[in-house]
Amino acid sequence: MSDETVFNRLENETSPYLLQHADNPVQWYPWGEEAFAKARTEGKPIFLSVGYSTCHWCHVMAHESFENTDVAAVLNEHFVAIKVDREERPDLDRVYMTFVQATTGQGGWPMSVWLTPDLQPFYGGTYFPPEDRWGRPGFKSILTALAKIWREDRPRVLEQGAHAVQVLRQFGGQSFAAPESAGATGSDPLSPAAIDRAFEVFRNSFDPEWGGFGGAPKFPRPAVLALLARVHAAARAHGDAARASDAAGMLLGTLRQMVAGGVHDQLGGGFHRYAVDATWHVPHFEKMLYDQAQLVCALLEGYQISGDAMLAQAARRTLDYVTRDLMSPRGGFYSAEDADSRKSQESDDHGEGAFYVWSADELREAVGPERAAVFAIHHGVFEEGNAPDGADPHGEFRGQNILLGRRTLADTARETGLPPDRVESILAACEAILFQRREKRPRPHRDQKILAAWNGQMISAFARAAQVLDEPAYAATASRAAEYILHVVWDGIAGVLHRGWCAGRKAGLAFAEDHACLVQGFLDLYEATFEIRWLKWAVDMQDGMDQLFWDASAGGYFSSSDRDPSVLVRMKEDHDGAEPSPSSLAVLNLIRLGRMLGDEARLGRAEATMRAFAGTWERAPQALPLMLAGLVDWLQPHRQVVLAGDREGAEVAALAREVRRRHLPGLVVLAADGGEGQKWLGRRQAALKAMAPVDGRAAAYVCRDFACQLPVTEPAALGTLLDGQGAG
């Protein structure tokens, strides 16, 4: 048997996704020169497959095609096959996904793209069945047809690939700015009109019954929730009660329906990726770290706005889930858990959601028939299962129940005739028993990559929770994670940041999103702890982002640097989707840094970034909600609170608590601690040098547009000043 038939070059990789394919009969290569050289030498096109380890349809295509020896034989004979983990190489994913979306009108994973030996794409798609079915060509048919075209009409294929790259380069390098005429509005694109247009788009697509935007499938879109929270705060500050109420209604309506739905894990906490239906009932069951982080932040804002304890509890339970199931022993956070798992300890049969769903018989056996009857009423459990027919087209959940949280204790007490405290006791006992029973099931696969960007988002979530929920343990968790990330992904000798850490090795060099998310995380951690080192790290990370990714000619940030020649196009992300775009996060970070440090250059870069993308939000206001959230901050007065005194003392804590219980997006909070932190800040903002306690008591200085009022020492007086500024 030849080496070519037994050696799969993924076996020495660290990516969990690549290792899932290390035993395939397909002769996979990782992205790199060895594969490129083979394609050039043998004159073969490249088949590029991009996915990630917790992707359901990636598993399906792997089982149907990549584990199939007949399909693999065709692939190995005619192509050089390359596997890429999109989470490790978002730069490659963006380039080729842009091609696939432009040529097919849709995108997703697994992504399948055919390239020339010079890496130029000429055909692409997503999932392909192994044989022709469902009106789609089969994977083997496509391989055979493309191999024939390559043999018989190679010049045309090469021309097509070259043209595709030319178009991608034009797209990737373009400015997304509004034209000099300032676009359709005829006014400055950095004006409240841009926010008004986006708000109307979201109001028109809002589902007033179930929350969220549009119909099925329904995604959380935390960037939209962040914009709504800022619109609410700005409207309230300007006395526009109707706008404030509308924004809060959409934000809170979405959060409450999500928390009550099956997309929220009612037993273990945390949120699944999205719902396949419009009512948040039937989720796609994978759990992504970035969703947990962003939704915790949205829940915390919703809690500040409404005082709704249910939202605070959902945030706590999500943080508990992350701590329990996604935190490494050294404090970093793993990437995701799969949607699929084995259906039992004795079976190799896998199913989506198998870890999470329950039959009525299982519930009765676990908790007893009397308690199960109460539990079933409260959580929407039925003998036949509770998945709506339209949300379960393949009958995967027939006889199974996805737990819901739509009933209140009062509802269940009324229906069962039991006192509310008795219902509460029964439900708590059932949930504890079922959680422990579920823990004995085969767990979904966990992707143990530790990515800088997603960890930065989770550090933000824990740091913000420490402030809003007044829980110092969350700040300790965030600090431990930040220290770990710096230890494993920061190369102090070379002065470079890496993408992440997996299986004992650093991943490749970082991308713009890694820098942006860590800057945000460190800024939030500074405001949670007032440890100056975190603000210093935020400055250093932003400097690195500016150096590596800033587009000096058109403004905004490229997603990747120019260090890898195999990346044909440096793309700019102009969409806040499941993850925020690097440029959107950079706008928010630069505004905060500029206002914290009195740094006009950073504020200027924030403005230049918004102007670089203004054309996008003029054409499609829904594309960049997080950047528009930054525009809301930009248009508001600069508000700053400086707390003078012992940063670890009770008096500073009491003043900080008065600030943190309010919803004050755009406000920056600094500590004049009388030590190294104040000295460092004073070198950047001279006014901070003189800020000190008053008569030996910690004091708060409330400033607006760099003009400060007389300091106050009582939390109630601080609250009055904040409210008097229209902060609410």
N, C-alpha and C positions, 0 to 999 in steps of 0.2 A: 504494500500500500504506500503510495507516494506521500511525501510530506504535505503536498497541496491538499490532500483529502482529509487530513487529520488535524492540521494546525489551524486554530482559530486565534487571531492575533488580539483578541480582546481579553484573553485570560490574565494578562498582567496589568489591566487597567484597574482604577479604583472606583470609577463611577458605578453605583448599583445598577443603573440601567444598562450599561455596557456589559457588566458581569452577568446580567440576566440572559444575555445572548452569547455568552462565551462557549456554550456547548452546542450551538446551532450547527447544522451541516453547511450553512452559508459561511463562506470564507471571509468573515468580516475583518476589516481593518479599522483602527481608530483614525480620526482625521489627522493627517500628517504626511510628510514627504515620502514615506515608504509607499503609501497607497498612490500618491500622485505619480511617483516615478514608475510604478508598475503600469498605471494606465497609459502613460506616455510611451513607455518602452514597448508595450504590447498593442498599442493602438486601440485600446478599449475605452468605451464610455464608462462613467462612474455612476453607480446607483447609490444615492445618499438617502439614508433613513434616519429621521430625527424624531425623538420622542423623549419620554421620561419614565422613571421606574414605577410610578403609581398611576399610569395612564391606562384606563380600561381597554380602549380600542387598540392601543399598542400591544397589549397582551393578546387580544383576539387575533390581530394580524400575525403576531409572532407564532402563535399556535397553529394557525391555518396555513401559513406560507413559509415562515423562516425555519420552522421545525420540520417542514415537509421536504423529504429528500429529492422528490421529483422537481419541485419548484427551485430548490437550492441548486440542483444540477444545471438548470437553465441559467440561473443567476450567475453561478460561478464560471460557466463557460463563456458567457458573452459580456460580463461586466466586472468591474472592480467595485466591491461592495464596502461601503463605509457607514459606520454607526456613529451618531453624535447624540449626546445627552444635551437637550436644549437648555437645561438648567445650569450646566457647566459652560456652555457656549451660546449664550443668548445673542451674540453678535452674528454668528453663522445662521442661527435660526431666523433672525430678523431679515437678513438678506434674502434667503431662499423662500421664506414665508411670504415676503412681499411679492416675489415672482409668482408663487402659486396663487395667491389671492388675485393678482392682476390678470392671470391667464385663465383661471377657473371660476373666479367670483366667490370663492370660499376658501377657508383655511381650517387648520386644526391638526391634531396629532393622532396617529403617527403621520408625519409628513414624508412624502416620497418624491424625490426629485432626481432627474437624470441630468448629468453634467458631462460636458466635454472633458478631455484630459486636462484642459486649462481651467477647469472648475466653472465654466460658463453654463448656466442652466438652459435646457432646451425643451424639457417636458416635466410636468409635475402634477401632484394631486395629494390626497390624504390617504385614508384607508382604502384599500382595494381588496375585495374578496378573492379567494384563490382561483375560483372559476367564474365564468360569466353568470351573473345573477342580479336580481333586483334592478335590472336595467343598467347595470354597471359592468364595464369590461372586467374580466378576471385578471388577476395579477400576472398569471403565467401568459395569458394572451398578450398583455401589454409588453411584457419582457420580450416575447417572440417578435412582436411587430416592431418594437424599437430596435432590436438587434438587426432586423432585416433592413430597416431604414438606414441605420448606421453603416451597414455594409454597402448598400446600393446607392445612397444619396448623401454621402458624408459631407460634401461641400455645402449643401443646403442646411444641414444640421449645424455645421460650424458657423455659418452665416447667421442662423437664427440665434445661436447662443451668444455671438458677439453683439447682435442687436439688443438682446435682452439685457446684457451687462451695460450697454450704453444707456438704455432707458433707466436702469437701476441707478446708475451713477448720476444721471440728471436728477432723478428723484431724491436720492440720498443726499446730494450736495445742495439741494435747493434751499432757499429761504422760504419759510412758511409765512413771511410777513405779508401784511396787507399792502396793496399797491400804494404808490405815492399819493394818490388821490384819497387815501384813507378808506377805500372800499365803498361798499354800498351805502354806508351810513353817511359818508361825506364828513365825518368828524374824526377826532382822535380815537383810534381803536382802543386806547387805554382809558376808557371812560365807563361810567356806570351803565351806558347803553349796552355794552357787551354783556354785562352780567344780567341785565333785564332780558335780553334775547335768549340767553341760555336758560334762565329761570322759566320763561314761557315754554320753551321746548320741553323741559322736564315736567312742568305742570300739565302740559297737554298729553304727555305720555304716562302720567301717573295713574296707577290703578287704585282708585279710592276705596275699593272693597278689601283688597288683599295687600296693598302696599307694593312697593317696587315699581318698575317702569316697563311698560310693554307687557307682552303676554309670555307664553311658554316658549322655550325654557326661560326661567327667570334667574338673573344673576344679582348678587348683592350690590355691586358697584359702589364700594365704600368711598371712592373719589367723589361721587355725586353727593353722598351723604355729608362729606366734609364741606362741599360747597353750600349745601342747604343750611348747615349749621352756621356758616359765616353770613349767609344772606339774612338769616333770622337775627343774628346779633347786630348786624349793621342796620337793619330795618328798625329794630327795637331802639337802637341808639338815636335814630333820626325821627323817632315818633311815628313810624309807619306801622301801625298795629295790624292792619290787614295783611301786609306783606310778611310781617313777622309771624303771624298766625298761619299763613299758608305754608311758609317754609318749614315751620315746626311741625305742622300737620303731616307733611310728606315725610319728613325725617322720622318722626315718632311712629307714624303709621307703618312705615316699612320695618323699623326695628321691632316693634311689638309683634307684627305678624311673623317675622322671621323667628323671633324667640319662641313663639307659640307653635311653629310649624315643625315638620319632620326634618327640615334642613338643619335644625338645631338638635344636637344629640341630647335628648331629654334625660338620659341616665348618666352620661359621662361628661357632659359639657363639650363645648367647642362646636364649630360649624362645618358642615359639609360644603363642597365646592359650589353647587348651585342646585336649583330645583328643576326637574324636568316638566313640571306643571306650573300653572300660574298662581297656585295657592300655597306655595312653599311646602307642600305635603310630601312629595316623593323626591328625595334628593339623588343627585349623583354622589355616591357616598365617600369619595376620597376627601381627606382633610389636608389642606395645605397650610403651612406655617404662615404665609403672608396673609391669608384670609383671617386667621385667628388674630393676628396683630392689628390689622386695619379695622376689623369689626369691634375689637375691644375698644379702640379709640373712638369709634362711632357711638358705641354704647355709653361710654363715659360722657361724651358730649350730650347725648340724649338725656342722660341722668342729670347733668348739670342744668339743662334747660327745663326739665319737667319735674325733677325730684322723684321720678318713678323708680321705686326700689326694685321692681322686676328687672329693669335694665342694668342696675348696678349688680344684682345677683347674677345675671347672665354674663356680665364681664368677669366677675369673680370665678364663676364656674369654668369659663373659657381659659382663664389664667391657670386654674387648677389643672385642667386637662393638659395644657402645654407643659406645666411643671412635672406632671406625673408621667406623661407618655411621650413627650417630644424633647425633653431636656437631657443632655448628655451628663454623665457623672461629673464632668469638670465644669459644667455650667453653660455650654453652648447649646443651641437649639437645632434639632434635626429638621429636615425639610418637609416631610409629608408622611401620611399613612394612606395606603391603597384603598380603593373602593372594594376590591375583591378579597375574599378569603376562603379557606376551606370550609365546607358546610358542616363538618364534624371532625372530631379528632381521628375518627376511624376512616374517613373518606378523603380521597384526593380530588374529589369533585369540588370545583370552585364556583362561587356565585357572588354577584355584586350585592353588597349589603348583608351578606350572610352573618357577619359578626353582630349586626345591629337589630335585625328583625326578630319578631316573636310570633309564634302561633298561640291561639287561645289555650290549647292544651298545655303547652309549655308553661304558660303563666300559672295555670291552676296547679300544675305539679310542683312548681317552685314555691308558691306562697300560700297555697290552700284555696279552696273554692270560694270561701266567703270574702277573704281579702282580695282575691282575684276579681271578683265581681265589682268591687268598689274601684279597683285600679283600672279595670276595663272601661268603666263609665268615664272616669277622669281622663284617661289617655286615648280614648277613641278606638278601643280594641273590639273587633268583631270575629265571630267564629269563622266566617269566610275570608277574613283578611280585610284590610281597610284601604288598600291602594285603589284609587279610582281607575276604572277601565282604560280611560284615555291616556293615563300616565303609566300604564304597564302593558304596552302592546304585545310583549312577548310572554306575558304571564309569569314573569320571574317571581312575583310576590304574591301569587295566588295562595290563599290560606295563611299568609304572613301579615304581620302588622308593624307599621312604622309608628312609633310612639309619638303622640302629639301632646301639646300643652295648652290647648285652647279653652279648657274649662277652668273656672275659678273654684276655690274651695267651696264658696257659697253655692255655685251651680251644682257641684257634686253632692253637697250636703242636702240640698233641696231634693235632688232626684233620688237619693238613697234613703232619705228620712233620718240620717244620722247627724249628730251635732258636728259643727265644723272642726272642733278640736279633735274629735274622734276620727274624722276623715283625714285630717292632717297626720295623725299618728299612724293610721293604716298605710297611707301613701308613703310616708317616710320609711316604714318597715319594709314595704314591698320594694321600694327603690333600692334600699341597701342590699336586700337579698338578691334582687335581679342583677345589680351591678356586680356583685361577687360571682354570681352564676355566669354572667357574660365574660368575666375575666378568665374563666376556665375554657372558653371557646378558643379555637385557633385564631390568633390575631391576624389582622391584615399586615401585609408587608410594610415595614417602615423604612423609608429612605433616609439613611443616616449621613447623607452629605450635610455639612455645616456651611452654609453660604453666607458671605458677609452681608449682602443686601438684605436678605430675609431676617438675619439676626439683628441687623440695625433696626428693622421695623418692629421686631419683638422687644428689643430694648426700649424703644419708644413706648410701646404699650405698657410694659411694666412700670416705666418711669412715670407715665401719666397716671396710671392707676394708683401709684404711691401717693400722688398729689391729690387726686380727686376723691379717693376713698380713704385718705389719711391712714395709709398702711405702710409703715417703714419697711416691712419685710419685702414688699414688692421692689422698693428701691435697692435693697440688698441683692435681690435676684438680678435686677438689671445691671448693677455694678459688676457682679460676678461674671455675667455673660459678656459685658464689655471688656473686662480684663482678659477673659479667655480668648475672645475674638482677636484682640490686639496681640496676644501671645502667639496664636497659631497662624494668623493670616497676614500680619504685618512683619515685613522683613526690615528690621531696623538698620542693618548694615547697608543694604542696597537702597533703603528708603522707598520701598514700593509696597503696595497693598496687593494681596492675592485674592482671587475670587472666593476661595473657601478652603475647606479641609475635609479630607475623606480618607479613611483607611490608612491613617498615619502619614499622609502626604498632603502638602499644599497643592491646591488646584492651580490653574494658570493665573495670569495676571488679572487684576480686577477690571471691571467695567465702570462706566459712569454711574450706573444704578447702585453699585456697591459703595462708592464714595458718597453719593447723595443720601442713601438710607442711613449710613453710619453718621454722617453729619447730623441728620435729624435726630437719631438716637442719642448722640452725645449732647446735643443741645437740650433735649428733654431730660436727660440724666443730670445735666448741670442744674436745671431749674428744680429738680427733685431733691438734690443733695447739696447744692451750692459748692461742690468741690471744683475748684478752678481747673483741675487737670482735664476735666471733661470738656470744658469750653475751649481749652487750648487744643485738645485733640480735634474738636470740631473745626477750628480754624485751620489746622494742618491738613485735615482731610479735604476741606473746601479748596485750599491752595493746590492740593494735588489734583483735584477734579478740574480746576481752572487750567492748570498746566497741561494736562493730558487730553482733555476733551473739548475745550472751548473752541468755538468756531470764530476766529478773530475777524473774518470777512463778513459773515452774514449774521452772527450772533447765535445764541443757543448752544447746546451741547450735543456733540456726537455721542452715540451710545458706546462706541469703542474707540480705542486709540489707533494710531497708525503703526503700531509695532509689529503686527502680523501681516506679512505680505499675502498670505493665502486668503485673507478677507478682502474680496474684490471691491466692496463698497463700504464706506463708513456711513452708516445710516443715522438719521435723527428720528427719534421716536416722537410722533405727534399725536399720541393717543393715550389717555389714561384709562386702561382697561382693568383686568384683574390685578395688575400691578401698576403703580404710578409711573409715569414717564420720568426719566432722569431730569429733564429740563423743568418739568412742573415742580418736582421736589426741590430742585435748585432754586427756583424763584422763592419759594417759601423760606428756604434756609438762608438765602442771601439777604432777604428782607430782615429776618431775625438777627442775623449777624451784623448787618449794617446798623440796625437800631440799637443793638446791645453795645456795639463798639464805636458808634459814631463814625462809621466808615462809609463815606460817600461813594467810594469806588465800588464797593459791594452792592450798594443800592443801585448804582448805575448799571452794573452787570445784570441785576434782576430786571431792571427796566428794559435793557437791550434784549434780554431773553424773551420777555413778553412781546416786545415788538417783532421779534423774529418769527413768532408763532401766531401773531394776531390774524393773519390771513386764514389760518385753520379754523379758529373759532368764529370768524365771520362766515365762512362757508358752512361749517358744521359746529354749532355752539356746544353740542353734546360731546365733542371729541376730547376736550381738554378741561373737564370740570375742576381738576385740582389746580391747574394753572389759573383758572378763573377765581378759585378760592384765594390764590395768591394776589390776584388783582384786587379782590375785596380788601385784603390787608393793606395793599399799596395805597388804596384810595382813602383809607381811614386815617385819622390823626395818629401820630406816633405816640403811643402810651407806654410808660415805663414806670415800674415800681422798684425802688432800691430799698432793701432792708438792711439797716445798719445795726450790727451787734454780733454776738457769738452765733455763728451759723448753726451750731448744734444745740443752742440753748432753747429753753422753753419759751422765752419771749419772742424770739424770731419765729419759732414754730407757730405760735399763736397768731402772729401777724400774717405769716404765709398761709395759714389755714383760712383766714378771712378772704385772701385773694383767691385761693384755689377752689373754694366752694362756689364761686361765681363762674359763669360761662363768659370768658374774656378772650376770645381768639384775637391774635395780633398783639396782645399785651406781652411785653418782655419783663422778666423779673430777675434782678441782680442782687448779689449780696455784697455789702461793704463790711467785710469781716474784720477789718483792722489788721489783717495779716497779708500774706503773699497774694491772695486772691484780689484784695482791694488795690494793692500796689500794681498788679498786672493790669487790672481794669483802668486804674487811674492814669497809666501811661497812654491809654487810648482815649479815654474820656476824662479830661482834667477835672470836671465838676465832681467826679466820684471821689477824688482825693479827700475832699473836705467833709464828705457825708459821714456822720458819726452818731452814736447814741446820744440821747438827750437826757441830761441829769441822771446818767448811769443806767438808763432804760433803753432797750432796743427801740428803734424808731423806723418809721416807714416814710419814704419820700415819694410822693406821687407826682409824676411829671407828664406833661403833654407837649409834644413838639419841642422837647428839650427845655421847657420852662417848668420849674418845680414849685409846688406849693410848700408851705411850712410843714415840717415833719410832725407826725403824730405818733403817739406811743400806745394808744388804746386800739384794739382791734375794731371796736364799734366805730371809732372816729375814722379809721381807715376805710371801713365799709361805706361810710357816708361820703367820703371823698370819691371813692370809685363810682358810687351810684350817681353822684353829682356830675361826673364826666359823661353820663349817659351810658355807662358800662352795663348797668342793669344788675 
